[in-house]
Amino acid sequence: MKRLLTILPILSIILTGCHKDPFAEATFTPAHPYVGEDINFTNYSTNTEYSEWDMGDGTVSSAFNVIHFYYDPGRYNVTLKSFGKKSGVSTVSFAVDVIGSELKIIVKEYYDVYLLPGARVILYPTLDDWEAETNSVVTAYTDAYGECFFSNLSYQVYYVDVWEQDHDNYLLAADDVGFIETQPLPGGYDHTFIAYVDYYLPDAKKSVSSTLEKKKLMKEEASGESRPLKINKISIPREKE
C-alpha cells in the first residue's frame, strides 16, 4: 500500500509534465497581396485543439488554414487564436497590407472617336450614387491625350461621370448603363475603361443649372432606340515578378 501511495504522486507529476500549452504561429502568402487576390493563411500552431481567425475586416473563421481576399485596400490586423487540448489559449497577430487597384480612363466622343482633354471624371461606388451625385470616390481631369488615372481602388465596379463644357455621358448612360459601368477591378491587372461621351450644343441646355438636373433631363429625353455599346472594358493581367 505504501508503494502504491508513493507511485500515484509520481504518475501525477509525469502526466502534468506531459501537458503542453498551445502555441499560435502562422504565415501568409503572397506577402504583398492585391485587392481581390486570394491570400493563403497557413496555421503552424502546435498543441492546439482548434483555432479561430479574425481577418480584420469583420470576417471570422474556425478553419485550421484559411484562404481569404479583401475588397478594399489598406492595412488589416489579422489575429489567430489557438486553443489548447486541455486548456489555455495562445494568440498571434500580424498586419496584412493590401494594395488597391489601378484604373486608366480614356475619354472619347462616341461617333467621331476623338480624344477629349480637360474633361472632369468622377467615380461613384453605385448607380444610385451616380444618379444622385452622392458619395463620390475621387475626381480627376483628363490630360492632353484624353486620359486620367486612378489608384488605390477597391475590388468592385464603379460608375463613371464625365463632363466637359460641350460633352457628357449622360444620354449614353440612359441608352445603356454599360457606358458608365466599369468592369470589376481586382488588383494585379492593367485596367482600362473607355468612357464615351456625346457632343452637344451648349445653347441647348442653358436653362439647366446643374449636372444633376441635366442627368434627369437626358434620362427623360432618351429614346427607345439605344445606341450599341462599344467595347470599353479592357483588363490585362500583369506578369508575376
Secondary structure, DSSP 8 states (H G I E B T S, - for coil): -HHHHHHHHHHHHHHHHH----B--EEEESSS-BTT--EEEEE--BSEEEEEEE-SSS-EE--SSEEE--SS-EEEEEEEEEEESSS-EEEEEEEEEEB-EEEEEEEEETTT--B-TT-EEEEESSHHHHHHT-S--EEEE--TTSEEEEEEE-SS--EEEEEETTEESHHHHHH-GGGTB-----SSEEEEEEEEEEE--GGGGTT--SHHHHHHHHHHH--SS-------EEEEE----
